[in-house]
Amino acid sequence: MSAAALTDDVFERFDRAMGQGRVRTPYPRYAEMRRAGPIVRIDLTTLIELMQQGADGPRREVPSELAVYAALSHEAVARVLRDAEAFSSGAYAASMGLVMGRTILQMDPPEHGRYRGLIQQAFSRRALERWEHELVVPAVHDRIDAFAGRGRADLVRELTFPFPVDVIAGMLGFPGEDIALFHRWAVEIISIGIDPERARAASREVAEYMAPILEERRRQPGPDLISVLAHAELDGVRLTDDEILGFMRLLMPAGAETTYRSSSNLLFALLTHAEQLEDLRRDRGLMERAIEEGLRWEPPLTAIVRLCTKDTEVCGVPVPAGAVVLVVLGSANHDEARHESPDAFDLHRESRPHMAFAFGAHRCLGMHLARMETRVAIDAVLDRLPGVRLDPAAEDVHITGA
């Protein structure tokens, strides 16, 4: 099987495990649960339904006595994410930590702040501007070049699925011929819940591939992201090789999956709302509002996890120490108390902060990169494909999965 075919295969398997084809949309279920309260205790069947984790593969046993809560309203989600003392990110140590190593994903303050400060040096405004012109614009236009004259294309498979990985690989200084391999590793690593053995193998392969590159960058730094991380310093502290390798494993799926979904979801929203598409085509000044509304309406990640470290209370609901809290970002973004007609896509609505990139100390480190990539992609589609529309021969086009 070719590397490209294998990449497609692992992504298809991951999507099926997340409810592709079985969950038309999770938002009616979220609304039903919000009516029961801003944060509610849920049973294991509901947890599996919401996460769709492991539906097509071996399912990890969850202790029946474990208390699991779902934070659903905008207020409850903000409360949980704001309080890192009571709600720890350490829950990820037993899942993503197994394949990524110890990363900022599972760290709490003050440790999290120190390491985030080091890593954030690689995402400076100057770096973003350089990446836009040297990597993102060429990557997007190279992909569009391949189908612009054909008259029709699958914009997910041929544009929004591959271009973010082209960008991340370029940021890391990887050769173009290894991009398919890079994409496969990204998906296999985040598939720890459905294929632990394959995820661990991918983690080892990443370390074997990157260790000599990191060693070389320490000796001879270049303009790439690995070089910046290898030489970043804050208050006399520098990142170790293991910490850099861990961040690379974290960055791979962040660049591969979430940006691809957010740009795809916005394209779908525009193509199914013809008047708003025309409004944006006529006035590119609406681009920022379109991007933010797309992120609110269909965030690339619908839920994250926290571990309650002490008996506490959220929106009047007691949450005991040891409870796992499913923080449902997608529900918060569709909270009727926060957004009028929340299930509707409307780029003209009054803009209010959303939860697509989470909130608090762990707000997405790459959110400015993701927004920039989406802007470049949508601008290029409008410029290069002036008559773009949904394929009239396609049936029942929709976003699927939990």
N, C-alpha and C positions, 0 to 999 in steps of 0.2 A: 504494500500500500504506500502511495506517495505521502510525503510529509503534509502536503495540503489536504489530501483526503483524510489523513489521520486527524488533522486539526479540526476539520468539519465533524468527524465522527465524535471526538471527545466533547465538542461544543454541543452537538445534538443530544448526546447522552446527558450532559449537565442540564440542558434546557428541559429535557423530559423529567429529570429528577426534581426540577423546580416547578413542575405542574404544567408544562407546555402541552396543549391539547386537552387537558383535563380541567384547568381553571380558566374560564373565559375572562373573568376579571375578579380580583379580590375585594373590590371596593364596596359592593353591597353587603358582604359579610362583615367588613370593618364597621359599616354604618350600623348594622344590627347589634354588633358588640358594643359600640359606643353608647347605644341606648341603655345598656345595662350599667354603664358607669365609665368614668374617665380612665380608670385602671381596674381590671377585673382578674380574678383568679380563673385560670383555665385548666382543663384536664389535658392529658397527654394526647388524646385523639385530636383535640382542637389545635394543640401545638404542632403536631405533624401536618395537619391540614393547612395551617398558616405558613409553615416553612417549606412544606413539600420536600423535605430533605430525605433522601434515600428511597424514594418511591420506586425506583427502577433498580435498586441494588440492595446490598445488605444493610439493614437498619440497626443502628446502635441501640442497645437497651438503655432506657432511661429509668432510673429508680422510681417506683410507683409512689414513694412517700415524698418525692421532691415537690416543693411548692413552686408553681410556675404562674407568673402574672403577665398580663399583656397591658402595656401602657398605650392608650389609644387616642386620647384627646391631645390637641396641641399643647395645652397647659401641662398635662401629665408627662408627655414626652420631654418638654422643656425642663420640667422639674427634675426628672430622672437624670437627664444628660448634664444638667447644671451642677448636680451634687456628686462629684467624683468620690467624695469621702464615703457616702452611704451606698453608692452604686458603682462598683468596681468594673473595670474593663478586663480584670484578670480572668474572667470567664473564658476568654479566648485562649488561654494557655493550654487548656485540655483539648482544643480543636485545632485552630490555625497554628498555634504554637508548636504543635507536633511536626509541622512541615516547614514552617517559616523560621523557627527559632524564636528567641526573645526579641520582639520588636515593639515599636511604639503602640501598636494595635492593642497590646495587653497591658501596657504600663499605665499607672495612675500617677497623679502629681505627688511629690515634686519631681520624681524621676522622669515622668513623661515630658515635662517642660524642658528639662535639660537636654534630652535626646532630640526632641522636636526642634529645639533651637539650633542644634548642630545640623540636622537634616535640612531644615528650612533654608539654610544658606545656599543650597543647590537650586532653590526655586525663586531666585531673585527676580525683580522686574526686568533687569537687563537680560537675564537668561531667558525669560519668557519671550521677550521681543526677538531675541536671536533665534529661538526655536521656531517662532511663528514664521519668520521669513526663510530660514534655512531648512526647516524640516516639515512643518505642518502644511504650508502652502504647496510646496512641491509634492508632498505625499498625496494630498487631496487631488491635485490636478493630474498627477500621474494615473491615479485610479480612474478619474473621469475620462481621461484620454482613451482608455481602453474600450469605452462603450458609447462615448458621446455621439459618434456617427452611426450607431447601430439603430437608434430609434426606440429601443426599449432596453431595460436592464432591471436586475434585482438590486435595488439600491442598498439593501442590507448586506448581501453576500459580496457585492462588488465595490462597495464604498464604505459604509459605516462600520461594517464588521472588520475589515483589514486595516484601514488607514490609521486608527489609533495605535495599533501594534507597530506599524511602520515608524510612527513617531517615537514611541518609547524605545524601540530598538535603536533608532538613530540617536536619541538622547544618551543612551548607554555606550554608543560607539560600536554596536554590533554590525558585522558584515551583512549585507542584504540577503545572501544565500541562507542565512541562519534564521530568518524571520519566522518561517513556518514552524521551526523547532521551538523558537521562543514562545510562539502563540500556544503551541501544544502544552509546554510546561506550565504556562500561566493557568490554563483551564484545569490541568490535572492537579495542580497544587490546591486550588479551591474546591476540588472534588473530594476532599478528605472524608466527607460524610458518606459518600456513596462508593468510593473505592480507595480505602486507606492505603493499601499496598502500592497501588499505582501512584498515589499522591506522594508517598515517601520516596519512591524511586525517582520521581521527577525532582523532588527536593535535592536528592543526592546528585543527580545529573547537573542541576543548576550550579551547585557548589563546585563540582569537578570542572565544569566549563569556565566558571568565572574566576576561580582562585588564581590561575596564572595571569589572567587579564588584570585583576586587582593588584597583583604583585608588580606587574609591569607599570601600572599607572602610579603606584607609589614611587617608583624610580623615575619615571618619565611622564609627568602629568600632561594631559592635553585639555581640550575644551569640553570634553564629555562629562556626563554626570558622575560617573565612577571616579574620575580624577578629582572633581570638586569634593565628593564625600571622603575620598582618601586623604585629603589635606585640610578638611574643615576642622576648625578649632574654636572652642568656646570656654573661656575661663580656664585655659590650660588643659582642657579635656579634648581628646580626639576619639574618633570612632575606631573600634577594633575591626579586624577582618570579618569576624563572625557577625558583628552588628551591621556592617555594610552588606554582607551576603543576605542577612535576614531582611534588610530593607529592600534589596533587589527582588527577593521572593514576594514581598508585599506589593511592590510597585508593579510587578508583572500583571497580576490579575486586575489591579486597580486601573491600569492603562488599557488592558485588553477588554475587560467586560463592561465596566461601568460607563466609560465614555461611549463605547459602541451602543449601549442601550439608550443613553440619554439623547444622543444625536439621532438615533433611529426613531425614538418615540416622538421627538419634535417634528421630524419629517412626516411621520404618519399623521400627527395632529394637523399640520399645515395642509397636507394633501387631502384630508377629509373635511377641511373647513375652507372651501375655495375662496370665500370672501376675505377671510383673514390672510390667506396666502397672497391674494392680490394686494391687500393693504400693505403687507410687508414688502412685496415686490416694488410697490410705488414709493414706499417710505422706509428706507433701511434704518432710519432712526428708531424704528420700533423693534430692532433686532434684540436689544437687551431685554425688553419686556417679553418678547416671544420666547427667548431662552429661559427666562425665569419662570414663565408660566408653564412651559413644557416640563421643567424640572419639578414644579409643584404638582402638576396634573398627573404625570407618570414618572416618578423618580426611578433611577436605575436600580436602586436597592430599597426594598420595602420595609426591611426590619433589621435591627442589630440587637445585640444581647448585652445585658449587664447582670452582675451578681450583687445582691443586696448584702452588705457587710454588717448591718446592725438593724435592730428593730426601728422602724421609722414609719412615716405616714406620707402618702402622696394624694393630694386633692381630697383629704379627709378619709382615705382608705388605708388601714394598717397594712404594712408589708413587713413580714418577719425576716430576721437575719437568716441568711442561707437560701433565700428564695432566688430563683432565676427570673429575670424580667426581660420579656421580649418587648423591645422598644419599637413600636410599629410606626415608622416614619411615614409610610404611605397613608395610614389612617390619620395621622396628625395633619397631613397636607390636604385631606378631604374633610376636615372637621367643620361642620356647618356653623359652629360658634366662631370660627376664625375666618372662613371664606364663604361668601355668598355663592349659591349654586356651585358647590365645590367640584361636582363631577363633570362640569362643563369646561372645555378648553376655551379660554377667552383672553387673547393677548392684550385686550383693551381694559381688562379689569384693573382696579386699584391694586397696585403692587404692595404686597406685604411680605416680610421675611418668611421663608418656608424652611422645611426640615430636610430637603433632599440631600444636603451635605452634612446632616446631623447638626449638632449644636454644642457649644461649650468647648472644653479643652481639646476634644477629639474631632472638632470640625475638620472636614476633609482637607488634607494638606495640599492636594492637587486640584482644588476646586477652580482656581484661576486658570490653570492649564486646561481643564475640561471645558470651561466656558469659552476660552479662546479657540479651542479645537472645533467646538460646535459652531461658533460664529463663522470661522473660516469655511467649514463644510457647507453650511446653509447658504452663505454668500456665493460660493462657487457653484452650487446647484442652481441658484436663481440666475447667475450670470451665464453659465454655460448651457443650461437646459431651459430655455425660456418658456417652452410649452409643457413643462413637466406636469404630469397628472398621474393618478392611479391607472394602472392598466385596466381598460374596460373589459378585458377578457378574464380578469381575475375575479374570483368569487369569495365573498365573505372575508375581506382583508381586515385583520384586527390584531391587537397586541394580546398575547396569551401568556399565561403563567402566573405564579404567585410571587 
